């Protein structure tokens, strides 16, 4: 018997929130997936074919599993594009959405986000450093690790983008600091008056509100960063951004 062994060269992935049976911002996610695959040199990705497969899978899942409940139909959808030999394969999986705490604690870790990485901006597979960083954050009583780049600028959480209210302005770190351009971040930049800027930890601890964004958590207030307590949790601008975002998705799930 001869066994064919196929070496997986690499790939990229997207984690998408499913609300009410709809894959939220699916178009943005698939555009980013295609961009990541191109950046890694494995493209092109047939976006419309992947979209069709996602729609078929969600339709079948609604009929055959309790993962998407009849009342909420919420889930976590993962779309993975794998380069196997000279071919690109797409793998879809769906699981429970899970829950996030009302507010989160951030812990800074001693490892830097490499803003000069060749794969900066790509949501690539193989994020062992993220696993280690989050594990340290949890060991130190936090929920999420806060990453700083090699120049001392605040970058992002392990799987989240950061926003803060400083001097009454809503700001978020520039992607130049190595952060992944999150989908929720992208939408908020369009529907709120947010300024992209460089932030240090000294800047951040002058904030009156801090929150994280990601496709599964949406908008989650931050209650503390290391030993510093954020003055206002669920503050005015945090709640306004969250309300605006939810209104948009309720009207246009693929926004």
C-alpha positions in Angstrom: 0.0 0.0 0.0 1.3 3.4 -0.9 0.3 6.4 1.2 0.2 9.9 -0.3 1.5 12.4 2.2 0.5 16.0 1.6 2.4 18.7 3.3 0.4 21.7 4.5 2.4 24.7 3.6 0.3 27.2 5.6 -2.9 29.1 5.4 -5.2 31.8 6.9 -8.5 31.8 8.7 -11.4 33.9 9.8 -13.6 33.6 12.9 -17.1 34.9 12.2 -20.0 35.5 14.6 -23.3 34.0 13.5 -26.3 35.8 14.9 -29.8 34.7 14.1 -28.5 32.4 11.5 -26.6 35.2 9.7 -22.8 35.2 9.3 -22.1 38.8 10.4 -20.0 41.0 8.0 -19.3 37.9 5.9 -18.3 40.0 2.9 -15.6 41.8 4.9 -14.4 38.6 6.4 -14.0 36.9 3.0 -12.2 39.9 1.5 -9.7 39.8 4.4 -9.3 36.1 4.0 -8.5 36.5 0.3 -6.1 39.3 1.1 -4.3 37.2 3.8 -4.0 34.3 1.4 -2.6 36.5 -1.3 -0.1 38.0 1.1 1.1 34.6 2.1 1.5 33.7 -1.5 -1.1 31.0 -1.7 -3.8 32.8 -3.7 -6.1 33.4 -5.4 -9.1 32.5 -3.2 -12.5 32.0 -4.9 -14.4 34.2 -2.5 -17.8 33.6 -4.1 -17.3 29.8 -3.9 -16.5 30.1 -0.2 -19.5 32.3 0.4 -21.7 29.7 -1.2 -20.2 26.9 0.9 -20.8 29.0 4.1 -24.4 29.7 3.2 -25.0 26.0 2.5 -23.4 24.9 5.7 -25.3 27.3 7.8 -28.6 26.3 6.2 -27.8 22.6 6.8 -26.6 23.3 10.4 -29.9 25.1 11.2 -31.7 21.9 10.3 -29.5 19.2 11.8 -27.8 20.5 15.0 -28.5 22.1 18.3 -25.4 24.3 18.0 -27.6 27.0 16.6 -30.5 27.1 18.9 -34.0 27.7 17.6 -34.3 30.9 19.7 -31.0 32.6 19.1 -29.3 30.7 16.2 -26.0 32.1 17.4 -22.6 30.4 16.8 -18.9 30.8 16.1 -18.0 30.0 12.4 -14.4 29.4 11.4 -13.4 29.5 7.8 -9.8 28.1 7.2 -8.0 28.3 3.8 -5.2 25.7 3.7 -2.4 25.4 1.1 -1.9 21.7 0.6 0.7 21.1 -2.1 -0.2 23.3 -5.0 -3.9 23.4 -4.1 -5.9 25.6 -1.8 -8.5 23.9 0.3 -11.2 25.5 2.4 -12.4 24.0 5.7 -15.5 25.2 7.5 -16.5 24.5 11.1 -19.2 25.7 13.4 -19.4 25.6 17.2 -21.0 27.3 20.2 -20.5 31.0 20.4 -19.7 30.9 24.1 -20.0 34.0 26.3 -17.8 36.9 27.3 -17.8 38.5 30.7 -19.4 41.9 31.0 -16.0 43.6 31.3 -12.5 42.3 30.8 -9.1 42.8 32.5 -6.0 43.3 30.4 -2.5 42.2 31.3 0.6 43.4 29.5 3.0 40.7 28.6 6.8 40.8 28.1 6.7 39.8 24.4 6.4 42.4 21.7 4.1 42.6 18.7 6.4 42.7 15.6 5.2 45.6 13.6 7.8 44.8 10.9 6.7 41.2 10.4 6.5 39.9 6.9 2.9 38.7 7.6 1.7 41.8 9.4 -1.9 42.3 8.6 -2.5 38.6 7.6 -4.7 36.4 9.8 -2.3 33.5 9.4 -2.3 30.1 11.0 0.2 29.2 13.6 -0.3 31.7 16.4 1.5 29.8 19.2 2.8 33.1 20.6 -0.8 34.3 21.1 -1.6 31.2 23.1 1.4 31.7 25.3 0.6 35.4 25.8 -3.0 34.8 26.7 -2.0 32.0 29.1 0.3 34.4 31.0 -2.5 37.0 31.1 -4.9 34.4 32.7 -2.2 33.3 35.2 -1.9 36.9 36.3 -5.6 37.3 36.8 -6.5 38.8 33.5 -8.7 37.8 30.6 -6.8 39.1 27.6 -3.1 39.9 26.9 -2.2 43.5 25.8 0.6 43.5 23.2 3.1 46.4 22.8 5.2 46.8 19.7 9.0 47.1 19.5 8.8 50.9 19.7 6.7 50.9 22.9 3.4 51.6 21.2 0.2 49.9 22.2 -0.8 47.5 19.5 -3.7 45.2 20.3 -5.1 42.3 22.3 -4.2 38.8 21.4 -7.5 38.4 19.5 -9.0 41.9 19.8 -8.5 45.6 18.9 -8.4 48.3 21.5 -10.3 51.6 21.7 -9.9 54.3 24.4 -11.5 57.6 25.3 -8.7 60.1 25.9 -9.4 63.9 26.4 -13.0 63.1 25.3 -11.8 61.7 22.0 -12.3 58.1 20.9 -9.0 56.8 19.6 -7.6 53.4 18.5 -3.9 52.4 17.8 -2.7 52.8 14.3 -2.2 49.6 12.3 1.5 50.8 12.0 1.9 49.3 15.5 1.4 45.8 14.2 -2.3 45.3 15.0 -4.5 43.2 12.8 -7.2 45.3 11.1 -10.2 43.8 12.8 -13.6 43.7 11.1 -15.4 45.3 14.1 -12.7 47.9 14.3 -13.1 48.6 10.6 -16.8 49.1 10.9 -16.5 51.4 14.0 -14.0 53.6 12.1 -16.8 54.1 9.5 -19.7 54.8 11.9 -18.0 56.7 14.8 -15.7 59.6 15.0 -12.6 57.6 15.9 -9.0 58.8 15.4 -6.2 56.3 14.6 -3.1 57.3 16.6 0.0 56.1 18.3 -0.6 55.3 21.9 1.8 54.4 24.7 0.9 52.8 28.0 1.4 56.2 29.6 -1.2 57.6 27.2 -3.6 54.7 27.8 -3.7 55.1 31.6 -5.1 58.6 31.1 -8.2 57.2 29.4 -11.6 57.5 31.0 -13.0 54.6 29.0 -11.4 51.6 27.3 -13.0 48.8 25.3 -12.0 45.9 23.1 -13.6 44.8 19.8 -13.6 41.5 18.0 -16.0 39.6 15.8 -17.2 37.3 18.6 -17.1 39.7 21.5 -18.4 42.7 19.5 -17.7 45.6 22.0 -16.5 44.6 25.4 -15.6 47.2 28.1 -12.2 47.0 29.9 -12.3 47.3 33.7 -8.5 47.2 34.4 -5.1 47.1 32.8 -2.6 45.5 35.0 -2.9 47.3 38.4 -4.7 50.3 36.9 -8.5 50.5 37.2 -10.3 52.1 34.3 -12.3 55.0 35.7 -15.6 54.3 33.8 -16.8 50.9 32.6 -19.8 51.0 30.2 -19.1 54.7 29.8 -21.0 57.1 27.5 -18.9 56.6 24.4 -18.5 52.9 24.9 -22.2 52.4 25.1 -22.9 54.8 22.2 -20.4 52.9 20.0 -22.0 49.5 21.0 -25.5 50.8 20.3 -24.6 52.2 16.9 -22.8 48.9 15.9 -25.7 46.7 17.0 -28.2 48.9 15.2 -26.2 48.6 12.0 -25.9 44.9 12.1 -29.6 44.5 13.0 -30.5 46.4 9.8 -27.7 45.0 7.6 -26.1 41.8 8.9 -23.5 41.9 6.1 -22.5 45.5 6.9 
